[in-house]
Structure formats: structure tokens, C-alpha cells
Amino acid sequence: AQTVTQSQPEMSVQEAETVTLSCTYDTSENNYYLFWYKQPPSRQMILVIRQEAYKQQNATENRFSVNFQKAAKSFSLKISDSQLGDTAMYFCAFVSTSGSRLTFGEGTQLTVNP
Amino acid sequence: GAGVSQTPSNKVTEKGKYVELRCDPISGHTALYWYRQSLGQGPEFLIYFQGTGAADDSGLPNDRFFAVRPEGSVSTLKIQRTERGDSAVYLCASRSGGSSYEQYFGPGTRLTVT
């Protein structure tokens, strides 16, 4: 079974600054995908960024980038130039290519302060 | 095109009653998932459909929970003899299938059992 751990229940950052959210996971699988999802108060779970485990290059989507360390089973999310609209719950999630269900971490509540 | 839609947005029911929650996936998506999210936690997997059939229902907590997807599109999650512990947000997600592992979520149904 896979597990995903987010050790930071809450974080805050000033607008325009950079913040990093941590995620670790445990799996015996070799082929998998990792995701970061954002969930604002509206409850809508929004896909932020994805990383294929077979790719060494870290994924980047505009202001969002990841630091994927496969050997350490670590997958952190960096948000640059933080904006007020980034305030939300962020979830790290894992899916194996041999399965289909997403396994989520406990979430990190990020607050961007003006 | 339209995203995943879920109805109702909110449902309040009395303990012991029967409820149905509906999910309308993204058009053309063959895979459909139900998750349950308790307050302050990450979503937990309930059931996964590939087409019309339930490919994995191992996340359903007990036999009071049942889901169908008769025509391979809309899905209904059914809960019999509701209990207060069933109160949660029920999220639906769809995936296009094939080599894409990204799941796209609906806004969820908040179920409150009084």
C-alpha cells in the first residue's frame, strides 16, 4: 500500500514571496505519477502540477514547480511570486501506473497575506 | 467543454434515510471515481468505474454504500440507512483513460446527516 505524508498542516507567506510545501511518500512501485492539487474554500479540487516518476526533470507550470527526489521519495511544491488567490488547501497525491486510485496526503493549508 | 458536475451541492438528511448523489463526468471520460473527504482530511477512495462496470470497489466502507454507472457516463452513489458518521464531502472525479492518469474533480456534494 502507498502512503503520502504532508508534515506541514499550515503555512503562511507574504504576497510576492516564495513558499515551499513538503510531501513524502512511500511505495514499492517503480512507475507512478505524483500530483499537487489545490482546494480553495469552494471545495473544487484543482490540478496544479504533475510529475511522472520516470522523468528526472522537475515539472514546472508557470509560478509552480516541484523538487522531485525519487530516491528520497520526496515531492515538494514551490510557489513563486505568491498571490492572494493561492490561498487554499494543497494536497499531494500519488497514483501507481498499475492501479488507478489516487492516494492523498493530509493537506497543507496555505495562507497568502497581503 | 464542461467540467465534472455533481448534484446536489448540499444535502441534509435524517439518520436512517436513503440518499442518492449524482455525478456527471467530463464528456468522453471513460473512468469515474468517487472519493469521500472528511473535515480537515484528504479525500479517501471509495470506488472506481471503467465504463459501466465497477473496476475497484474496495474503498466502500460497508454494504450500505453502493454506486452505479449504467450507461458509462453519469454515476449515482447510493447510501442506505444513513448514519451521522457518513457526514462528509463526496467528491467525484473523471479521467480520460489510456496513459493519462490525471483525474479531474467536481465541486463535491456536502452530505450532512442529522
Interface residues (C-beta under 8 A of the other chain):
Chain A: V4 Y33 F35 Y37 S42 R43 Q44 M45 I46 L47 R50 F91 A93 V95 T97 G99 S100 R101 L102 T103 F104 G105 E106 G107
Chain B: A31 Y33 Y35 G40 Q41 G42 P43 E44 F45 Y48 A55 D56 G59 V89 L91 A93 R95 Y101 E102 Q103 Y104 F105 G106 P107 G108 R110
